[in-house]
């Protein structure tokens, strides 16, 4: 990790600390372009916004999709205090960001939580493959 990358990651952690001090979950992220310019930064606002999707990684992925060309997005790096969750990872992938650098892994975060964590929703499938395939087939070509 370069000194600049470490500084960006430390900034993400500062945003996480600020988020926690403001009453939200301790997560922060920033988006940096290929030249090293900070394009946007945010922190978790799930509680203050009453929005379960208000993760900083998702908000920055949404911002990038709205404000950056595909080429510019591909040249960015997101620095984030914790490894993005599945929801945020999907948004990051869809927004075309180039890279993510995180401080805490998901496993390290889970070790800091009380036993049990969030309940997992049961999922059953796949089912009705032919009907579902017909709705999707050809869309991505």
KABELTA-V754924 format. One record per helix or strand of 2 or more residues. SS is the DSSP state (2 for helix, 1 for strand). FROM is the first residue (numbers start at 0). TO is the last residue. Records with the same first field share a line. If there is no record, write none. Layout:
SS: FROM-TO + FROM-TO
//
This chain:
2: 2-20 + 45-48 + 55-66 + 69-73 + 85-94 + 105-111 + 128-135
1: 27-31 + 37-42 + 76-81 + 98-103
//
